[in-house]
């Protein structure tokens, strides 16, 4: 049974108090949601669907995936559309409350109960399964390369040898650069935005991380940088929805919802809205080969 809630936020400027008011109404349509709040840490609530509110760890700086837009005081992107859709199309509906997380904070946030779900371009890898459970994947992508517009020195992954390359601290992308150790200078930043800034300022020769993430930055950066479309390398990154370890019921419910999302073509609608011009089939997972919830 879906839970249809509408939350209004009111900021009292004099006292700086944030009041959360709830009222019954129609389910919110997919799209922008209120800005994440990093101040209120929820109490641990296992399993995921114990209460009506579900605190969801998400990014704030991944254009077209999950990005906070200060001007509009909202977050938007594919991941935002995804968790808002899940809120209204999972076996037991819920109200999503976004919480900003860095890559290095995800596992700790799930284990401590600060969040009950992570939707943040979160790669499914075996080493993380010791601490969290995953539903998915809901997106697939390989590593890509971004350079300054007009830079023709790099045309293959091998051309990264001898270059200075930026990637994200603690990411699976960093580990996929292991073959370049000693043959290229690898620098790291806590966010993709910082890597792109380093590239634009000439501090590095290239940025490498998930190709889809790079396309998001390219769409926002206009002509300053360019993703090299013919360079894809490394293992596939498989984005999953992070859940508290062992919450099989939540995993099964979300997995079934993901099958519905992908087969109904709503997935393509979300993707095309955020990444116009890209071939969605390159990044869309097979809905009939999602991971088992028993691992």
FENDA-V201490 format. One line per field, one symbol per residue. phi: phi as a letter, one per 20 degrees, with the letter a starting at -180 (. if undefined). burial: + if it has 24 or more other C-alpha atoms within 12 Angstrom, else -. A space follows every 50 residues. Layout:
phi: ???
burial: ???
//
This chain:
phi: .fddccdddcdeffemddddddbfrffffgqfcfgfdeeeeffgcefgef dfecedfbeccdgmdacedgfdlcdbpgffgffffggdcdgdfbdedfcf cegfeffffffengcdbccblefecgfeffdcdcdpedbcadfccdcfgn fdfdcbfffffnddcdbefmefffffegfegndbeddccfbffffffgff enfcebdcaggffffffffeemdfcbeefedcbnffedfcefcggnefff gfffgfffgfgffemfgffffffecfneffffdefffecfffeee
burial: --+++++-------------------++-++++++++---++-++++++- -+++++++++++++++++------++++++++++++++++++++++++++ +++-+++++++-+++++++++++++--++-++++++++++++++++++-- ---+--+--+--+++++++-++++-++-------+++++-++++++++++ ---++++++++++++++++-+---+++++-++++-+++++++++++++++ ++++++++++++---+++-++--++----+--+++-+--++-+--
//
